[in-house]
Amino acid sequence: MLILNRRAGEALLIDGGIRVVVLSCDRHGVRIGIEAPSAVNIQREELRDREGAGQAAPGADPADQG
């Protein structure tokens, strides 16, 4: 695992044209933005884990991937 310090407005680039931008940081957490080619599937890990277990999140929209 690579651990980096970033401030709001700073970004990091991942091979394949993926750009992760720190939008804001506060005591509630960090907001990030992800720019990636449309062929790259981006999912929140907890939703993927629920789907893998055969459980859908209550009221979750299956089209919601992030």
C-alpha positions in Angstrom: 0.0 0.0 0.0 1.3 3.4 -0.9 0.4 6.2 1.6 0.5 9.8 0.4 -0.3 13.1 2.0 -2.4 15.3 -0.3 -4.2 18.6 0.3 -7.5 19.9 -1.2 -7.0 20.6 -4.9 -4.0 18.2 -5.2 -4.2 15.0 -7.3 -2.5 11.8 -8.1 -2.3 10.0 -11.4 -2.6 6.2 -11.8 -1.5 4.4 -14.9 -4.2 4.1 -17.5 -5.4 7.7 -17.3 -7.0 7.6 -13.9 -6.8 10.8 -11.9 -7.8 11.0 -8.2 -8.4 14.6 -6.9 -8.8 15.6 -3.2 -11.8 17.9 -3.3 -12.0 18.7 0.4 -11.0 17.5 3.8 -12.7 18.2 7.1 -13.4 16.5 10.4 -16.2 14.3 8.8 -13.9 12.9 6.1 -12.3 13.4 2.8 -14.2 14.0 -0.5 -12.4 12.8 -3.6 -13.1 13.0 -7.3 -12.1 10.3 -9.8 -11.6 10.8 -13.5 -11.2 7.6 -15.5 -11.8 6.2 -18.9 -15.4 5.0 -19.4 -14.1 1.5 -19.7 -12.9 1.5 -16.1 -15.4 0.2 -13.6 -15.4 2.2 -10.3 -17.4 0.9 -7.3 -17.5 1.6 -3.6 -16.0 -1.4 -1.9 -18.8 -1.9 0.6 -21.4 -2.1 -2.2 -19.2 -4.6 -4.1 -18.9 -6.8 -0.9 -22.7 -6.7 -0.4 -23.3 -7.8 -4.0 -20.7 -10.6 -3.6 -22.6 -11.8 -0.6 -25.9 -11.7 -2.5 -27.3 -8.9 -0.4 -28.5 -5.6 -1.9 -28.3 -2.5 0.2 -31.8 -1.5 1.4 -33.1 1.1 -1.1 -29.9 1.0 -3.1 -30.1 1.7 -6.8 -28.2 -1.0 -8.7 -27.0 1.7 -11.1 -25.3 3.6 -8.3 -21.6 2.8 -8.6 -20.1 5.5 -6.5 
